[in-house]
């Protein structure tokens, strides 16, 4: 029998650490972003006998299930799970939570496992599995400690009921799990009829229609609304119809949602925007005090933020979340770039001197939570890491993390030929943005520097 063990300190009491793990959303928070895995089914409540099915995408539509059952659950101290069906000949995982003072505890994960095919399996895959477990549990421990560290300062405040639009998207889904695992009630505001839940993921859903006036009753009982819905700017060429969808999916729905926030008396309204509101500004250092820029995305950003003034004028605390380039292999720019860099075909885009204002997905989620819970934050808040980089430095760093040199340059004319207007507005524009208001409000980034950030999210 092989064994893997990892222990880490966590800055909360053992009971809080146990409670975080016991909430349904924690399963999803603990899946590393480089793994093509999701929670597929959960049978029973947390405790002895609960079964969890993880579905791993192997290739294309081909998937494999891993079914685990909980046993020896000791509230506040430990739980164990064993594989009923999956890739190992045998697997038993002990999660142990040890008190280490009034505000601290120890987290220990111990896995005992046997590979298929006995000695042959160990010879062929033993080292690979150990490396995979080391990367996976390092990520899990880091996320656990980070999430609990971020929730802890607000632990004595009442838990909130938070509505989220765009809650099935890249950012919204992770925010929903983060808040739910922290004990908040999350209401997904979804388009169309609410389908029956396949299992309890820690959230509930209500219907909203972005293109029609919103019944204020839809927001009844909410302490806050986080508005993240909007047409993707990076999928497909910017035809006139595409640009209209980008603009109209932000201005109209935001205006209708702000009106409903006012009518329903929701006290906090966080609404997404983007660093594109600053336009192409070269080497200029940009903060929340900087004026908007010019161009299509700057105009979209101003049209996105403008309708939120209705809620602010009515007394709601409104925060405009100016989001940078999100770093996660689950989607967005990194998911599109990483395969080329793994194949040693990554490239500098255009001159490479344009600034990239980036942020990891977990720091972004933490920043949204900080804005949600910090009464002093109002108006624009930049959600970017404190150390933006040039495109050339970004490419060199990603290439180093993925184990290869940066050999190529994609000339600006070629990018314009491939992507049209989007090339200049997204790939070649320069925004050097700093998160002044977030840092002044006491937010601590897990990943202020690019290379450790990429190593974390890519499991390197």
N, C-alpha and C positions, 0 to 999 in steps of 0.2 A: 504494500500500500504506500503510495506517495503522499507527501504532506506539504502544504503551503500555509504559512502563517504571516499575518501582518498586523501590527499593533500601532495605534496612534493616539495621542491625547486629543480630547475634544473639549471646547470651552463651555460646556453646559453640564448640569447634573446628569447622572446616569438615567434617571427616570425620563428626563426630556429627550435624551438620546434614544432610549427605547421607544418612546411615544412617536418620535419622528419616523422611525423605521416601521412602526405599526400602522401608519396611515397609508391608504392605498396608493397615493401618488408617489411615495418614496420608491416603489419598484421602478417606475419610469425615470425618476431622477438619477438612479444609480446605474443606468445603462450608458456605457461610454459612447460618445458621439461617433466614433469610428466603427462601431459594431452595427451591422444591419439587423438589429434585433428590436422587437417591441413586445410589450405585454399583450398577449392574445386572449387570454381568458383567466378568470379568477373564480374559484368555487369555494364558497363559505367565507365566514368572517375570519379576521386575523386570529390565529390560535391553533391549537393542535388539530390537525386534519385538513387545514386549508390547503388547497391546491392552486398552483400558479403555472400557467402555460406561457412560455416565451416562444415566439416564432422568429426564427432566423432565416433571412433571405440568403439562399446559397448562390443562385445564379438565375437572373431573369425572373420568371415566375416560380421557380423551384424554391420551396421553403421546407424547413425542418422544425419540428416542435421539440421543446425540452419541457418536460412536466416534472415539477418538484412538489413535495408535500412537507408541510411544517410539522414538527413534533418537538417535545420537550420544551414547550414555551413557558418561560418563567417571567411573568410581568415585571418590568423594570430591570431585569438582569440578563436574560438571554432568550434566544430561540434557535432552533436548528432546522435545516431542511435537507431532504434526501431526494436524490433523483429517482423517479419512477420510470421515466423514459427519456432517453437523450443520448448524447455522444460518448459518454463514459461507460466503462464496464461497471463502475461503482462511484458514487459521489455522495459525500456527507459534509455539510457546511455548518459550522457553529459560529453564530454571531453572539459575542459576549460583551456586556456593558458593565464596567467596573467603576464604582464610586472612587473619586480621587479628591474629595473635598466638597464644599457646598456648591461650587460653581464649576466643577471640572469632573471629567470622567475619562476612562480609557476604553477605546474601541478595539476589539480584537476579532479578526476574521481568521478562522482556521478551517482549511479544506483538506479532507482526506479523500483520495481518489485512486482509482485504478484505470489505466488505459486499456482499450480493447487489444486483443492479440498478444497479451502478456509481454514477454521480453522483446518480441519484434516491435510491438507498439511503443515500448519505452525507447528502444534504439532509434526508431524512425522519427517519433514525434515528441519524445520526452522533453528535450530542450525547448522546442517550440511552445509546448503547453506551459512550461514553467515561465517562459518569457511573457506569454500572453496573460497568465494569471498575475504576474507582477505588475504589468501595465494596467490591467483592469482594476485591480484592487488599489493601486496607487491613486488612480482616478477616483474611485468610489470613496476612499477615505478623504481625499481633498475636497470633493463636492459635499460630503457629509459635514465636515468641519466648517466649510465656507457657508453653507446654507444656515447651519445652526448659529454660527457667529453673527450672521446678518439678522436673523430673527431675534436673537437674545436681547439686544438693547430695548426692544419693544415688547418683551414677553409679558410685562405687567399691564400692558394696555389691552382693551377688549379686542378680540379677533374681529375682523371686518368681513362683510359680505361684498364681494367685488365682481362686477360684471365686466366681461372681456369680449370685445368684437375682434374678429380675426383670430379666434381662439384655436382654430385648427391649423393655423399657419406656423411657420418656423418659430417665430418669437412668441406668439400667443399661446401655443400649446405648452412650451417650456415654462412660461410665466404661470400658467394655470397649475401645473404640477408643483412648481416652487411654492406658490402661495398655499395650495391645498396641503402639501406636506408640512408647512409651517403652522397649520391649524386654522387658516382662514377658510371661509366658505366661498367657493368660486362658482359663478354662473356664466356659462358660455352663451354668448348671444350669437345664434347661428341663423344662417339663411334657410328659409323653407321649414317644412315640418320637422319637429324634433324626433329623430328615430329612437326607438327603444334602446336603452343601454344594454350592450352585450354583457357588461360587468361593471361593478362600481370602481371607477377610476379616481374617486374623490371629488368629482365635480358634478354639477347639474347643468341643464341647458334650457334656454328659452328661445323662441323664434323672434327675429327682427327682420324687417325688410328694408334694406338700405335705400331703396329707390322710392319709398313712400313715407308719408308722415308717420312718426313712431308714436304709438299709444303710450303715454307716460306710465300706464299700469305695468308695462313691460319692465320698467326699471324700479318697480315698487320694492321697498325693503333693501335696496342697495346702498351701501355706504360710499361707494366709489365706482366709477366707470373708467376702464382703460380701453381706449379706442385705437385699434391697430389695423383695421381692415383697409385695404386699398389694392388696386391693380398693380402687379409687379412691373417695375420699370425695366427689368433686365431680360425678360422673355420675349423674343421676337423683335423684328425691326420696327422702328418707329414710323409707321404709316400715319396718315392723318387720323384714321380711325383709332389706332393704338394710342396716340397722344390724347385724343378725346377721352378714351377710357381711363387713362392715367389721371387726367385732370378731374373728370366727372366722378370717378369713384372716390375721390377725396373731398371735393368741395360740397357737393350736395348731401351725401350721407353725414358728414361732420356737422353741417348746419342743422339737419333734422335731429341728429343725436343731441346736439347742444340745446335745442329747443325742448327736447324731452327731459334732459337733465334739469333744466330750469323748472319745467312743469311738475316733475316728480320730486323736486327738492333734494336731489342728490348733491351732497356737499363737496365732493371732490371729482374732478374730471381731468384725467390724463389723456392727452391726445397725441398720437404719433405725428412726427414730422421727420425731416432728414437734413443732414448737413448740406445737401444740395441747395438749400435755401440761401447759402452764402455765395453761390455761383463759383465761377472759375477765378481764383484770386491769387494765383502764383505762389510766392513765398510769404505772403502776408499772414501773420499770426491772427487767428480768428477766435473770438470768445463770444459769449452771449451778448456782450455790449456792441459787437460789430453789426453794422447795418446789413440788410439783405443785399444780395448781388443781382445780377442780370442773367437772362437766359431762360429757357423753358423750365428747367427744374427749379430755379429760383422763383419763377412765377408760380409754379405748382405749389411750392412750399408756402409762399405767402397766402395763396388761395386756400391752402389746407389749414393754416393756423388762424386765418382771419375769422372764420365762423365761430371759433371757440370764445371770442370776445363776448358773445351773447351770454354765455354762462358766467364768465368773469364779471360782467357788468351786473349780473343778477346776484352776485355774492358767492358763487362757487369758487373754490380754490382750483385754478386751472394751471396745468403744467403742459407746455409744448415740448415733447420729447424729440430732440433733434438727433437722430440716430445715425451713427457712422457705418462703416463697412463691417458687417458682422462676420466674425471668424468662427466657422463650424463646418466640419465635413458633411453635416446633414443637409446643407443647402446653401444658396447664395454664392458669392464669388469664390470662396475657398473650395467648395464642392466642384465647381467648374474648372478651377485651375489645377487642383491637386493631381488628377490623373495625368495631365501633360507633364507635370514636374516629376512624377514618379517614373514616367517613361523617358526622362532626361530630355524632354522637349519643351520645358518651360521657357518663357520669353519675357524680356523687358518690353513694356508696352510704350511705343512711341519714344520720346526722348528719355523717359525714365526719371525726369526731374520733377514730375508732378507729385504732389503730396497725397498720401493715402491716410485718412483718418479712420482708424480701425478700432474694433473692440471685440473681445470674445463674447460669445452668447451668454455665458454665465455671468460675466461682469455686467453685461447689458441688463439681464434679468435682475441682478442685484441692484443696479442703478434705478430701474423702474420701481422696485420695491422701496428703495430709499426715498425716492420722490413721493411715493404713495404715503409713506409714514412720517415724512418730515414737514411739519406745518409751515416752516419758513420758506419752502420752495414754491415759487409761483412763476409763471411766464416761461420763457425759453430756458431749457436745460440741455446742454450738450452731452450726449451719451457716446463718448469716444474715450479711448485710452489716453493717458496724459503724454504719451510719446509717439506722435505720428511719424511716419517714415516716408521717404520717397519711393516711388514705384520700383526703381532700380534696387534700393536696399531691401524692399519687400521681396522682390524676386530672388535676390541673393540669399536672404534668410530662409525662405521657403525651400529653395534648392538645397541648402545645407542641411535643413531638418530632414528632408526626404532622401538625402544621401547622394546628391549629384551636383555637378557644376551648372551654372547658368550660362548657356552657350549662345542663345539666340536673341534677336531683337525683332519685334513685330513693328515695321514702320507705320507711322501714322496714316499715310495714304492707303496702305493695305487694310488697316483697321476700319477706315472710313468706307472702303469698298465692301467689306464684309458686313459691317454693322450700321452703316449709314450715319444719321445724325446722332444716334446713341453713342457712337465712338467718341465724339468730341465732348458730349455732355457727361458721360460716365467714365470712360476709360482714360481719356486724355486730360480731363479737367483736374485742377489742383485746388484742394481745400485743406488747409493746415489748421485744424480745429483743436482747441484745448477745452477740457471740461471744468472750467473755473468754478462754476456755481456748485457743481456736484462735490468737488474736493473741498470747497469752502464749507459745505454743509456736513463734512465729516465722513464722506464715503471713502472706503479703503478698497482699492482695486486688488484683485487676486493676481492679475497679470498686466502690470503697467508697461512691460517690455515685450517686444514682438517675439523674439526667439523662444523664451520660456512659454509664452502663450501658445504658439504653434505646436511646440512639443507636447503640451498638455492636451490640446484638443485632437491631435493626431496620434496620441499614444506613443510618442517617440522619446 
